[in-house]
C-alpha cells in the first residue's frame, strides 16, 4: 500500500488521494500497531513502515500547502521511527521538515533541521540518504547567504551519491527517486537562492534532461517552472515562456499546492513587464489564469 500511494503521489501530487492515505493510517495501520508480533524484528519493521506512511501523509499535506498539518504528521512520523529504532528514516523526515522550512523562508531553521538529519542518522544512513540530507544543508546554507558552505555541501552530496548502490538503498530513497536528477534540482535551488543564476540554470537543465517525467511528473513540473523563472530573470522571456508552457502541459491532472504557487509566481513575473509584454507571453498569462481558475 505504501508503494501504491507513493507512486501515485509522485505522479499526481499531494492533493491526490491524500484523505485515502489518512484513512488507511487511522484505520488499518493504527490497528496493526496495536497487534502482537512474533519477534521484535517484525514489530520494528511494522513501526518503520507506519512511520513511512505517516511521513507520506505529512508530505502530501506539505505539497497541498497545509503546513501546520504537515508538521503534525512529521512529528508523529519521528515518534514512530524512534519506536522502530530507525534513525535513518527519522533523518529522512527531519530532511522533509528542513525542505518545508526553507520553502517557507526560514533559512536558519532549515539549516538546523538538515544538520539534525545528518547527526541523527550518523552511522545508519546509506550513501544516497546521506547525500539527500547533505544537499538540504546546502539549501539551508544558501538561505543564510553562506556561499562557501553551500558549495562545499553540494560537492559533498555529489560525492556521497557517487558511492551509492541503488539496490542497497532503503525503500524511501528508491520510491522518492532520489538520484542525480533530484540532487541537481536541489542544487539548482540552492544556487538560485545565492543569486548564482547561470550555474543554477545548468543544474535545472541537468535535472530535467535526466528525469523520468511520467513517473515523477510533479517534481518535473516544478523544475521546469524553476528553470523558466531563472530564464525570465536573465532576460530571456521567449525561452522562459516555452518552459512555462511545458510546465503547464505537465501539470494536467496534478493536484499540488506547490504547482499552483509556481503558476502564481509565473503570473507575477509576467505582470512586471506591464504593457511591454509580448503577445506570446500574454497568451501564456491567459493560459495560466485559466489554470488557476480550474484548480
N, C-alpha and C positions, 0 to 999 in steps of 0.2 A: 504493500500500500504506500509506503514511503517513496518507493521508486516511481510509482504511478503519479502521485501527487507532485513530486519534484520535477519530473519531466514535463508535466502539464504547466507547472509554474514557469519554467524557463521559456516555454513556447508562447503561453497566453497571458502571462502577467499575474501579479499578486491578487488582483480582483477576481480572477477566475477560480472558482471552487474554494475560495477562502473559508466560507462558512462550512463547507463539507469537511475540510481539514479540522476545523474547530470541533464539529460534531463528532467526528471519529475519535479525536483526542478525549473528549469529555465522556464518551460512552464506552467504546471498545477498549481504548488504551488505558483509561483510568481503571477499568475492571481488571485488565491484565496485570497491572502493577500491584493489585491487592491479592493476587493469586499466590499459590505455593510453588516453589521451584525445587527441582531435584538436585540442583547444585548451585553454589554461589556464582559460578561462571554463567549459568543460564540467567540468574537474577540480574547480574550486572549487564549482561547482553540486552535484556529486556529494558532496563532503565536507560541504557545507552541509546537504543533506537527510539525510545519515548522522548529522550532529550532532543534527538534529531528532528522528530516530528514537531515538537514544541518550538524548536528553533525555526522550522519552516513556517509555522503559524505566525511567529514574530516577523519573519522576513516578508511574508505576504502582507502583513499589516503595514510594515515599513514601506513596501512598494506601493501600497494603497494610500500612502500619506497619513496613516493612522499612527502617529509616532508614539503617543503615550501608551497605546495598546501594545505596540511592538515592544516597547521597553519591558512591559509586564511579562510578556511571553519569553523574552530573552532571559529575564531573571529566573523564571521558572525552569527554563532550559538549563541554566547554570546549576540550579539545585539538583536537577535530575542527573546531569553529567557528573556532579560531585558524588551523588549516591552510587553511580556506576563506577566511580574512580576512573573516569575517562577524562584525563586532564587535557588531552589534545582536542577533544570535542569541546570542552569548556573554552579553550583558546579560540576555537572556530566561532563560538558565539560571541566572545569578547571582541573578536575582529569585526563581526557584524555590527556590534554596538559602536565600534570606532567608525565604521563606514557611515552609520546613521549620524553620528556626532559631526563628522566633517562635512557631510552634506547639508547639515543644518547650520553650519558656520561656527561650530565650537571646536576650533583647531586644537587648543591645549588639551581639552577633554579627549578628543580623538587620539592624540598622541599618547596620553596616559593609558587609554584602553588598549591601543595597539601594542604598546610596550608590555602591558599586563598579559596580553595573549601570548607573547613570546616567553615571558617569565613563567607563567602558569604552566605552559606546555613544555618547558625545557626538559630535554631528555626523553620526551614521549612523542614529540611530533615528527612526522616524516619530512623528507626534504621539500616536497611540494607544499605541505602545510606550513612549514617554516617560511617558505618563500611568500605564501599568501599573507601570513602575519607580518612579515617584514615589509612588504610593499605597502601595507596600511600604515606602518610607521613613516614611510616616505610621504604618504598623504598628510599625516599629522605634522611632519617637519615642514612641508610646503605651506600648510595653512598657518604656520607660525613663522614663515619667511626665513627659514634656515636652509639656504641653498646647498651648503656643503654637506649637511647631514641628509638632505633629500637625495642628492646624487649618490652618496655612499649607500643609502638604503636601497635604492634602485639596483645598483651594482650587486649588492649582497643578495637581493631577492633573485636576480637573474642567475647568480652563482648557485644558490640553493636549488633552483628549479632545474638547472642543468644536471644535477645529481639525482633527480627523481626518476623512479621507475613506476610507470602508471599502474602496473599490476600489483604493486605493493602499497598503494595509497588507500586510505580509508574511503568508505562509500561516499562520504560528504564531499571529498575532493573530486571524486570521479563524477558524481551527479551534478555538482555545480560547474563542472567543466573548467576547473582552474588549470590552465595551461599557459604557454607563451602568449596566447591570444588575450586572455584575461589580464595577465601581468602587464602587457603592453597598454591595455585600456586604462588600468590604474596608474601606470607610469605617466601616460599622457595627461591624465587629470592632475597629477601632482605637478608636472612641468607647466601645465596651463596656469595653475594657481600661483606658481612662481613668476609667471609672466614670460616664460621661455616658449613662445608660441611656435616658432619654427620646429623645435625638437618635439614639442607636444604633437604637432601635426604628423610628424614622421611616425610617432608611436601609435596614433589613432589609425593611420593608414595601414600600419603593420597589423593591428588588431583586426581591422575589417577584412583584410586580404586573407587572413588565416582562419576565420571563424566559420563554424558550421551554422549558417544563417537560419536554417529551418529549425534545428533543434534548440538554438539559443536566440530566438527571434527578439525577445525583449531587449537583451543587452546589445544586440546588433542595432536596433533602432536608436538606442541611447548613444552608442558610439558614433553612428552616422550623424546624429544631432550635434554631438560634441565637436566632431570634425568640421561640420558646416559652420558652427559658431566661431571657431578659430579662423576659418577661411574668410568669413564675413569681417571679423575684427582686423584681418590683414589686408582688407580692401579688395577681396576677390568675390564679389557678390554673385557673379554668374556661377562659379563653382559651388559656392555655398548653397545657392538655390537648388542646384542639381542634387546635392546630397540631402538637403532638407526634403525635397520631393521623394527621394529614395527612402528616407526615414518614414515619411507618411505612408508610402506604399507598404512598408514592412509592418506598420502599426495596425494594419487591418486585423481585427479580432483580438488585439492585445488590450487587456484591461490593467492599466498601470498608472498610478498617480505620478510616478516619475516621468513617464512618457508624456502625460498631459502637461506637466511643468515644462518639459522640453519644448513642446509646441507653443506654450505661452511665452517662453523666452525667445523663441523664433519670432513671434509677432512683435515683441518688444524691440528686438534688433531691427526688424524691418521698419517699424514706425519711426525709428530715429532718422531715417532718410527723408521723411516728410514728402513734399511734392516732387522731390528728385527721384523717387522710387521708380525704377524701370517697369515696363508693362509685365515682363515675365515674373518679376518679384511681386507685383500687385496680384497676379493670378495665384502665386504661391500663398500670399497672405489670405486671399479669399478661400483657398482650399483649407488652410489652417483654421480659419474661423469656422468653416463648416464642420471640420473635425471636432472642434471643441463643443459646438452645439450638439453634435451627435453623441458625444461621450458624456 
